[in-house]
Structures are given as structure tokens and as C-alpha cells.
Amino acid sequence: MKEFDFYIVPTPIGNLQDITLRAIEVLKSVDLIACEDSRVTQKLLNHFDIKTKCVSYHKYNEKERINQILETLKSGKKMALVSDAGTPLICDPGSIIVKELNRHGFSTTALPGANAIITFLSQISRDSEDFTFIGFLPKSDPQIKKIAQDYKNHNLIFYESPNRIIKTLEIIKSVRPKTDVAFGRELTKVFEEVKVDNINEIINHLKSNVAKGEFVVMIFKDKNISSESEIETLIKPLQEKGFSAKDISIILSELYKFNKNMVYKIAIGKQM
């Protein structure tokens, strides 16, 4: 198996048995593990009898850790990066150091593994495969409303805390009162819950069930918001001005938040 200087290693989002055999092997073989919270990571390492030393690496010390990590790798040692749960760089630290490692010519690789978004989506029936993930929503009411409106033609996925979930959904409901919502919480754990319903029923359910655990939420795209004929109407003048199907898909996806692939297929069809 090819060896790398730096490994990005997903860790379980709940059930410790979800770690991969390769992840255990890598964490045992490297010289140092960079982690968000050593107390959290140590529980995982102890469970699998991994003796590798850890160094803290989180969003508040990312920049100051860069030189230490670079020096460690320059000395010929191998390192791994983990987050408290899930996949590093997906709403977790890691982007800064990976950029620096690539800039300095170190080899990096990412292992497949646990991720809350994919675990959640695997349980949700959807009319199409496309979705837009935006991490955590902003805390401003107007900003949340704008995002909910801008992405009404997308399956919009985001993370939310148990303390804010009801308020966030009520803000979204004020601009999209008929939308459907899916949420997942405590994924892979004993009290895992995944539910799909209209937004009003979801809010009522959460009000009567104490919210705990970080949420993954999907706001379903609005139905029949943009029929093919409506999109064709927007495509026609752009084609008359000489824009290619690719250009049209980019323009309309930016202006109206349409799915880029959908617009492209319709534009190609109109050219034939």
C-alpha cells in the first residue's frame, strides 16, 4: 500500500464500530495525530488500543500549528488528522493545513469513512440526486430567510444545533410555509431519529420532543416552482445572443439557483 506524509482520517459520528479497519491501521502507524479535542479522540484511541500521541489542532490554533506540523513532516515522520466526529474539512478544521502541505510538496490522502450528511441522505427518499450543503446557517433572521428563498429550487442541507433548531425552522416557515423538511439527529446512536414531514408538523414534533444532539436538516426543493417550459423561456433569449448551453446553465443557476445540470440538459435539448 502506498504511504503518504499526511492522512485525513474520518472518525465515527456516534457508534465507535463504524470506524474502518484502514483508519485503525493508519492511526496506529503514524507518528502523531492532530485532533480537535484530545479528550474526545483519546476515548476512541483507547477503545481500539491505539497508542499514538496526539497534538491539538482546532479552528482557534490552526495557523499557529502549521509550522509545528511542517517541521514534524520534514523530519520524516507521518501524521494523521482527525476531527471529534466525522470527516475533517467538512465543517471541521483542516483546510488551512492541507493547503500548506500541498504548497510545500507533502503527499496527502483522505480515507473514506463516517459522514453525517451521507449517512442522513442514505435514509431520505428524494425526487432527484442533487442537493446543496451549506454547513451551519448564519444566525441572522434576514440571512436565513434569504438563503431559504434563494435555494427554493434545491434540496438544501445544513447543520443546526438543538438549541436553535426550532427557531431556525420557524424562520424558514415564515417564507416557505408549505415546504417539506427532513431531519436526522443522534445518527448511528441508540436514540437515532430520522423524520420527514411538512415543516409545520416537524416544528410541532420537535416542540413536544426535547431536542438533543446536532441536527442534519434538509429543506426539500419546492415542487413545480420552475417548470421546464418556464426555464425554456429564460433559455431562449440567451441562446439567441449566442450563449452556449454550458454558459446558460451557469448564468441561470447563479441568477435563479436552478440546478445547473437540469438547465444544461434542457438547453442542449433546445439546440437539437
N, C-alpha and C positions, 0 to 999 in steps of 0.2 A: 504494500500500500504506500502511495506517495506520502512523503512527510512535508509538512508546512511549518512556517515560523509561528503562525498565529491562527488559532482556531476559534470560530464563533459557534458557541455550543448552546442550543436551546435546553431549557430545564423544564420539568413538569409544571403545569399550571395548577395542579391540585394533587392528583394521585401520583405518588412517587414512582409507581411501577410503570409510568408512561415514559420514563427515560429510555433512550435506545442503548443497545449494547455498545455501539460505537462511541456514544457520548461518554459512557463509563470508562471505556478503554482510553479515550483521549484525555479525560480528566485525570486519570491515573498516570499517564505517560508524560504529560507536560511538566515543566519545572515550576510554573507559577500560574495561579488562576486569578484573573481580575474579576471582581464581583461587586455588586451594588452594596449589599449588606452582608458582611462576613458571618453574622449570627444566623441569617437565613440560609446562606449557602452551606455553612458548616453542618447544619442538620441533614442536608442532602448528602454531603460527603461522608458523614458518619454512618448514614444508613447503608451506603454501598462500600464502606471501608476504604475510602479514598483518603490518602494521607497528604496529598499535595497542599502546599502552603497557599494562602490567599493574600491578596492585596486589594484594598478598597478602590473602586473605580465607579463613581456615580456622577450625576449631572452637575454636582457642585464642585467637583475636583477634576473633571475631565482634562482640562487644559494643563493643570499643574502635574498630572500624572504622565503626560506624554513623554517627557524626557526620560523618566524612570523606565518606562516600558521600552522605549527605543534602546536605551543602554542595556537592558536585560537581553533584548534580542540580538544586539550587536555582539554580546559576549558568547553567542552561540546557543543560548537557552531557548526553549519553546514555551509559548504561553497560550492560555485559553481565556476567552471572555464569556462570562455568563451574566444573566440578569436574575433577579429574585425569582421570577417565574416567566416562562415563555421564551420568546426569541429576542435576543439583543437586536438593537436598532429599530425594532418595531415598537414605537412609543417607549423605548428604553435606551439608555446610554450606549454609545459605541460608534456613532457616526464620525466623531472627531478623530478618534484614534485610527479607525480604518482608513480614513483619508490620508492621515500622516504616514501610516505604514505603506500604503500604495505609493506615496510620494517618495519614500525612502527606499523603495525596491524590495520590501519584505513580502514574502508569499503569504497569502491569507486564504482561508477557505471557510465555508459555513456548512454546518451539519444540518440535515433536516430534523424536524422534531416538533415538539408541542407548540401550538399557537392558538390563542383563544378565538381569533377570527375564523380560521378554517374549521376548528372544532365546532364552533357555533353554526357556521354556514352549512356544514355537512348534515345538519338536522332540520334545515329550513327549506321548504319547497318554494321555488321561485319560477316565474314565467320565463326568465332569461338568466344567463350566467353572469352578466355584467353587474358590477357593484362599485361603489366609490367609498373608500375608507378614509376618514379624516382625523383619526386619533381621538383626542379629547376635544369636545366642543369648547368654544370660548364661554366665559361666564356672563357676558353682557346679553341682556334680553334682546335688544335690536340685532345683535350679531347672530344670535341663534335663529331668530325669525328669518333673517336674510339667507342664511345657509339652508334652512328648511324650504324656502321658496326657490332659491337658485337651483337646488338639486331635486326638484319635484319630479324630474324625468329620470332619476337614478335611484337604484336601491342604495340608500345612504346608510353607512355603518359607522358607528362611533363607540368609544368607551365612555362610561359615566360612573360616577361614584354613587354609593347607596344613599348618601346624604342629599344628592341633587337630582336623582332620577325623576322623582315625581314632578318637581318644579320644571325641569327641562321638558318633559313630555307635555306639561300644561302650556308652556310657551309655544311649543310646536303645534299643539292642538288649536291655539288661537289663530293660526294662519292656515292650518290644514286639518280641519275638524273631522274629515271623513277618512283620513289615511289609515292604513293598516300598519301595525307595529309588531315586531318580534323582539324578544329579549332572551338572553341567557345569563344566568348567574350561578356561582358556585360550580362552574363547569368541571367535570370529572370527579367531583367530591360527593360525599354522602347525600347532601341536600341539594344536588343539582336541580335546577328548574329551567326549562325552556318553554316559552309560551308565545303563541301567535294569536292576535285578535285585533279588532279595531282599536284606535287609540283611546277612546273613552273607556272601553272595558279593561284595557291594560292599566290605565290610571286607577280605576276603581279596585282592580285586583291588588295593585301594589299598596294602595291605601289600607287595605284590610289584611295585608301580609307584610310583616316587618321586613324592610329591605336590608339585606346584608350581602356582602361580597360585591366585588366590582362587576359592573354590568357590561355586556356587549349588546348593542341595540341596533336593529335595522328598521329604518323607516322605508316602507315599500314605495316604489315609484307610483305616482298617480296613474290610474287607469284611464286610457283614452284621452290623455291630455294632449298628445300630439299624434294625430292620425297620419298615415302615410301620405294622404293627399295634402295635408297641411304642410308637411315637410317638403313635398314636391313643389308646392307653391313658392317656398323660400329658395329652393334649389334653382328653379328655372332662371330667374334674373342673373344669378351668379354664373350659370353656365353660359348665358348669352354674352356675358362680359369676358368669357374665355377662361374662367377658373376651372382647374382640374377637379376631379372627384375627390382627390386627397385634400386639396386646398379647401374645397367646400365643406368637407367633413370637419376639418379643423375650425373653420370660421363659425359654422353653426353650433358646434359643440361648445365653443367659447362663448358665443353670444346667448345661446338658449339652453346650455347644459344638456343638449341632446347627446345620446350615446354616439360616439364617433363612428364606430363600426356600422351601426344601423344607418346613419346618414350616408356613409360611403357606399353601402350596398344599394341604397335607393338611387343615389347619384349615378352609379355605374349602370343600373337598370335603365335609367332615363337616357343614357348615352347610346345604348344599344338599339 
